[in-house]
Amino acid sequence: MENNNKQDEIKPASVIKGWKKWLNYQSVVKQIPFFLFLTLLAVVYIYNGHYADKTIRNINRTAKEVEELQHEYKAVKSEVMFRSKQSELAKAVQQLNLKELSSAPVVLTPAAAAE
């Protein structure tokens, strides 16, 4: 039991000596480049987080724009398909006093023109 108590008493003193060894001025000055490196890593880590958030916002905004453009495309396409039907074309050109042909068109050939 006495050996255990002596070891417990010796440990804190050696730990304190070890900390003093690491916390003296020369050791701290020696570690400054490492601390600066850790600070740089922290700044890069924070920047990367902000950049990722900004990129996600841009992706979401672009996805919404694409969705709106898809809806607009479908609406315009259906309008064009509707207006290009023969009955709709006939209604549109009726105002110009144009009428639909009731007979088949005549094909002109060079032989027919010479006669």
C-alpha positions as CSV (number, residue, x, y, z in Angstrom):
1,M,0.0,0.0,0.0
2,E,2.8,2.4,0.7
3,N,4.2,1.8,-2.7
4,N,0.9,2.8,-4.3
5,N,0.7,6.0,-2.3
6,K,4.3,6.9,-3.2
7,Q,3.6,6.4,-6.9
8,D,0.5,8.5,-6.7
9,E,2.5,11.3,-5.0
10,I,5.3,11.1,-7.6
11,K,2.9,11.2,-10.6
12,P,1.5,14.7,-10.1
13,A,4.9,16.2,-9.6
14,S,6.3,14.6,-12.8
15,V,3.1,15.7,-14.7
16,I,3.6,19.3,-13.5
17,K,7.2,19.2,-14.5
18,G,6.2,17.9,-18.0
19,W,3.7,20.7,-18.4
20,K,6.2,23.3,-17.4
21,K,8.5,21.9,-19.9
22,W,5.9,22.3,-22.7
23,L,4.7,25.7,-21.5
24,N,8.0,27.6,-21.3
25,Y,8.7,30.5,-23.6
26,Q,11.0,28.6,-26.0
27,S,8.7,25.7,-26.5
28,V,5.7,28.0,-27.2
29,V,7.8,30.0,-29.7
30,K,8.9,26.8,-31.3
31,Q,5.3,25.7,-31.8
32,I,4.1,29.0,-33.4
33,P,4.3,27.7,-37.0
34,F,2.2,24.7,-36.0
35,F,-0.4,26.9,-34.4
36,L,-0.4,29.1,-37.5
37,F,-1.0,26.0,-39.6
38,L,-3.9,25.0,-37.4
39,T,-5.4,28.5,-37.7
40,L,-5.0,28.3,-41.5
41,L,-6.8,24.9,-41.5
42,A,-9.6,26.4,-39.4
43,V,-10.0,29.3,-41.8
44,V,-10.0,27.0,-44.8
45,Y,-12.6,24.8,-43.1
46,I,-14.9,27.7,-42.4
47,Y,-14.5,29.0,-46.0
48,N,-15.3,25.6,-47.4
49,G,-18.5,25.5,-45.3
50,H,-19.6,28.9,-46.6
51,Y,-18.7,28.0,-50.1
52,A,-20.7,24.8,-49.9
53,D,-23.7,26.7,-48.6
54,K,-23.4,29.2,-51.4
55,T,-23.1,26.5,-54.0
56,I,-26.2,24.7,-52.7
57,R,-28.2,27.9,-52.8
58,N,-27.1,28.5,-56.4
59,I,-28.0,24.9,-57.3
60,N,-31.5,25.3,-55.8
61,R,-32.1,28.6,-57.5
62,T,-31.0,27.1,-60.9
63,A,-33.2,24.1,-60.3
64,K,-36.2,26.4,-59.7
65,E,-35.4,28.4,-62.9
66,V,-35.2,25.2,-64.9
67,E,-38.5,24.0,-63.6
68,E,-40.2,27.3,-64.5
69,L,-38.6,27.2,-68.0
70,Q,-39.9,23.6,-68.4
71,H,-43.4,24.7,-67.5
72,E,-43.1,27.7,-69.9
73,Y,-41.8,25.4,-72.7
74,K,-44.7,23.0,-72.2
75,A,-47.3,25.8,-72.3
76,V,-45.8,27.4,-75.4
77,K,-45.5,24.0,-77.1
78,S,-49.1,23.1,-76.4
79,E,-50.2,26.6,-77.7
80,V,-48.2,26.1,-80.9
81,M,-49.7,22.6,-81.4
82,F,-53.2,24.0,-80.9
83,R,-52.7,26.9,-83.3
84,S,-51.1,24.8,-86.0
85,K,-54.2,22.6,-86.4
86,Q,-55.9,23.0,-89.7
87,S,-59.2,24.3,-88.3
88,E,-57.3,26.9,-86.2
89,L,-55.3,28.0,-89.2
90,A,-58.5,28.4,-91.3
91,K,-59.9,30.6,-88.6
92,A,-56.7,32.7,-88.5
93,V,-56.5,33.3,-92.2
94,Q,-60.2,34.0,-92.6
95,Q,-59.6,37.5,-91.5
96,L,-57.3,38.0,-94.4
97,N,-60.0,36.8,-96.9
98,L,-58.0,33.6,-97.6
99,K,-60.0,30.4,-98.0
100,E,-59.1,26.8,-97.9
101,L,-58.7,24.9,-101.2
102,S,-61.7,22.7,-101.9
103,S,-60.0,20.9,-104.8
104,A,-56.6,19.2,-105.1
105,P,-53.7,21.4,-106.2
106,V,-52.6,21.2,-109.8
107,V,-49.0,20.0,-110.3
108,L,-47.2,21.8,-113.2
109,T,-44.7,19.7,-115.1
110,P,-42.3,20.9,-117.8
111,A,-44.0,18.7,-120.4
112,A,-47.4,20.2,-119.6
113,A,-46.0,23.7,-120.0
114,A,-44.7,23.0,-123.5
115,E,-48.0,21.9,-124.9
